[in-house]
Amino acid sequence: MKTTQQDKKTETIKIQINGIPVTLFFATEPNKEAADFIKKALINAYVVRTA
């Protein structure tokens, strides 16, 4: 018998990057491609802000 996991709560964080609201959804398994994209976006936002 298969069970569905609809009762799972999704962890989220809402932040702003360069004035654009972004919602991060966290899964139980890592997504390396998304992590690299987010890391680059955060570094770029920091560099633009400090320049």
C-alpha positions, 0 to 999 in steps of 0.5 A: 500500500502506498501512502501520500505525504500531503501532511508534510510542512514545507519550510520557507524563508522570505527574503529580498534580493536586489529589491525583489522578494524571493521565497525559498522552499526547503526540501528534505533532499538537497538540490545542488543546482538550486543551491549554487544559483542561490549562492551566486545570487546572494554574492552578487547582491552583496557585491552590488550593495557594497560597490 
